[in-house]
């Protein structure tokens, strides 16, 4: 994947999402559970400002970062992270045991090629954790603002990863209450796609913990996002 294949706009929304404390902790926990040893090589694919890398670093887990945006690369380097070349082919010793990618694939025009690229970066037995926006019916002005090409059905993402040579270990929809909140935003929210930080914080603190519990029941049916965990044979 080259940097020209990745587009991100709406950096104010990216900044706003740092306020979603429970949501971000949920994602980091999804990574942490797959950290099987302290020397496991980990890659943050589409690292952005380093929000998730920073949270892992607080747990003494330091990932490498792959980020195509030149300005964000400088920020990541200033924080002390190793920034991986988007187009470099790793040697066997440089391959990763765990790669995670949160809300990135929807920004990539050729997502099948991106999945194949990530597979090439994984060592045999390695794990890929991907989290993306779900369901085209939820496509809103917010998706347009931040440069999304699509939202995903669970089976659609499963197929992409299988076609890349991976085996699906876990696949589910997440945040079912967020499904209805996003529908409400679609019909009554801002036309310019801006996130209301106050509303975001209220949802994150008061509603998301309950929504996280409910996804045990709704995980195969619907939700605001899709989480898939896959491994390389």
N, C-alpha and C positions, 0 to 999 in steps of 0.2 A: 504493500500500500504506500502510495506517495502522498505527500502533503497536499497536493492538488486535489486528491480524492476526498479530503476531509474539509467540511465547512462548519464553522461555528460563528453564530452571531448572537446578540442578546446577552452580552457579558454581565449586564445588570441582573438578569435572572440567575445566572451562574452564581453571582455574589449573594443574591437573596437566599439561594438554597443552602448556604452555609448555616443559616438560622434554623434549619430543620434538624434539630438535634436528635430526636428519636428515630427519624427516618434514616439519617446518616449512620447512626449507631447500628441499626438493623442491617444495613448493607455491609458495614465493617465486620459485624458478627458473622455474616455469610462467608466472608473471606477467612476470618480467623479460625473457623472450625476446620478449615482444610490445611492449615499450617501444621504440618506433621513433624517438623524438626526445626531447630533454630537456624540451621544453615541452608534451608530451602530457598532456592532462587525464585523470586517473585517479581512479576511485571504488572504494573498499572498501565493498561492500554487505554490511551486517551486521558492522560492524567490531569489535563486542565491546569488549574491553579495549585494542584497538589492537595486538595481538600481531603481525599481519602488516604493518600500517602501520608499526610500529616497525622491523621487519626491512627493509622497503623504504627507510625513511628512512636506515638505515645505509648504503644504496647510493646515497644522494642522490636518491631517488625519493620524492616527497611526495604521497601520495594525499589526496583529500577522503574524508570518512568519513560513511556513512549508517548510523545506529544508533538504533533506536527506544527503547531503554531509557534512561530519563532519567538515572539515576545513571551509567551508562557514558558517556552524552553528556558529562557534567561531567568525567569522567576524560579523555576524548579532547580536550576543550577545554583542560584544564589542561596537556596535552602539546603544545598549539599547533596541533592539526589543525582544519581547517575542517569543521564538522559540518553536513551537508546536511539540510534539512527533508524528512521522509519524504513529505510530500504536495505539495511545491512542484513546479511545472511549470517546467523550465529554458527559458531563451531559447536561440536557436540558438548564440549565442556561449558559452553555459554547458554545452553538451552534451559528453559524454565520448568520448574516443578509445579508452579501455580501461576496462572494469569487471570486477572479479573478485569472486567470492562463494564462500567456503570453508565448507562444513558449515553452511549457513544455510537453503537451500530446504526441507529436511526439517522445519524448525520453522514453516513458513508453511502455514496451512490451505489457502489458495487459491494454489497454486504457479503455475498458469497465469496468473493475474492479475499475480503478481509478475514473471513472465517478460516479460509485455507491458509492465509498468511499466519494467523495465530496458531493454527495446528502445526505449522512448520517450526514455530518457536518453542513448542512444548516438547519436553523429553518424553519418551515412552513411559506410560503410567502417570503422566502429569494431568493436572486438573484445570479446566477452564470454567470460570464463573461469569455469566453474562446476565445483565439486568437492563431491560429496555422498556419503553412505553408500550402499552398494550392497546389493541383494537382500534381500527380505523374510524369507528363511530365516535371515538373520543378525540379525533383530530380537531384542534382548535386554533385560534389566532396565536396562542402560545407556541404551538408546534411550528407555525409559520415563522414567527419572530426568531426562534432559535435555529432555524434551518433544518428541520426534520424532513426527510424524504418520505417517511412512513411511520406507522405504528404497527405492532406485530400481534398476530395470533400465536398462541403457544405452539400449536402444531407446525406453524410456518417456521419459527425459529428452530424447533427440533429438526426439521427437515434440512435446513441450511447447515446445521452443525453435523448432522449425519453425512450429508454430501461432502463435507470437508474431511471426513474420515474419523469422526469422533463418536463415542458411545454415550448416549444420554443416561445420566445417573438420577437426575432430579429435574422436573419440569412442572412449574405451577404459576398460576396467576397470583399476584400480590395486591394488597390494599383494596379490598372490595368496596369499602365505604368511599374511598377515593374515586372509584368508578362513577358513583353518583355525584360526588363533588365536582368532578371534571365535566360531567354532563351539564350540571348547573352553570359552571363557568362558560361552557360553550354557548349557552343561550342567554346568559345574563352578565357575563364577565366583560373585561376590557377588550375592545376591538383591536388594540395595539399589542395584545399578548403580554402585557406587563404583569408580573406577580405582585400581589398585595402582600407585603412582608408581614403586616399585622395579622391578616387572615391566615397566612402560611404558618406563623408561629402558634396561633390558636389551634389550628387543625393538628399540627405536629404534637402539641402538648396534650390536648384534650381528646382527640379522636383517633389518631394513628395507633396508639397502643391497643385500643379496642379492635380496630381494623386488622391489626396484625394477628390478633387471636382468631378472628373470624375467617381468615384466609385458610385455616386448617380445613374448614368445611367447603369453602368456595374455590379452592385452589385449582381445580380442574375445569371450572365453569367460567369465571370472569374475574376481572380486577383491573386496576389502573396500570399495572406493570406486569411484566413476565420475568420470572427468574428461571434460568436454566443452568444446570451444572453438568458438564460433560468431561469425559476422560479420553486420553489417547492410548490406544493399545500398544 
